Structure formats: C-alpha cells, structure tokens
Amino acid sequence: MSNSNTDQPSSPLIEWGLWFQWVLATTLGWILGLLFFGEIGIGVVVGLTQWWVLRGIIPERANWWIWASTTGWLISWLMFATGILPQPESGLNDGLIAGAAVGAIIGMAQWLFVFRNLFDLSIWWIPISVAGWSVALSGVLGWTVTGTVVGAVTGFMIDWFVRHADDDEV
C-alpha cells in the first residue's frame, strides 16, 4: 500500500529563482535611481527594473507597473518634501509611520493599476507593501538596504500570486 503523499513530487514552498530576481531588480532599481536621479527618481527606476521581471509573468499589464510605481513614489516624495510625512531618519517611530504611508500609497497604486483584476486576493499586495516599506524605512537594518528589504518582503507576495493564480488569470 502506497502513501499518495509520497507518490507525487512536492513543490517547494517558494520559487527562489523568481524571488531572487525580484529582490535583485528592486535593489538595483533603488541604488541606480538614488545614484543617478536622487530621491525623486527612485520610483521610475525601481518601476523599470521590476517591470523587467513582471513582463514575463503578466505581459498584458506589466507596462502599467512603471506608471503605478512612479506615481506612488512621486506622491510619497511630495509628502516628504512638504512635511506631511515625517523624515524616516528622524527615528524609529517616524520611520515606521513614513514606511507605512509610503507602502500604502505605492502598494495601492500598484494594486489599482496592475494587480486588482489579475489575481485572487490581490488586495493583500497593499498590506505586504506596507510591511516591507515599514521595515525598510524604520532604519533598523540601515538605509543602504532599503531596496533589498522592500524587494525581499514583496517578493514573497509576487511568488504567491504566481503560484496561486488560476490558469486564466496569468
């Protein structure tokens, strides 16, 4: 008598290749955006580098990703520039508040423009973005790894979307 659980190959909990691509794209986008365009240019460069990964997963919606990321980042940047949001480097609480706001703004833009009609439970993209940006902007792990932290956290959700999508959604 055989156990049906051992007869079928099990799939890994996460597709590490996709996750790593997402983390790398987000990290490079953050660094290149900051180096070449300053804080204001991060959104478009991260959007472009993440688009490179998404174009193979959701080709019909990937171009909207650049627009959504840029829009979300510019709104967030303006909120920092006008003093509506506290500067993350002011302390842990200010970093968490700023991160939550940035994550909500960018996550909502990306959800509205890209994920909303593509994946079941895609609304979860917003709180995952809030979590990633909150940790990243808290300063606990250092400012140089902001893109890596955001990419690592949100990369798990990208992988989850792909693994749990219906065939007609992707």
PyMOL commands that set and color helices and strands:
alter all, ss='L'
color gray80, all
select helices_A, chain A and resi 4-7+16-37+39-54+62-81+88-90+92-115+122-137+143-164
alter helices_A, ss='H'
color red, helices_A
deselect
rebuild
show_as cartoon
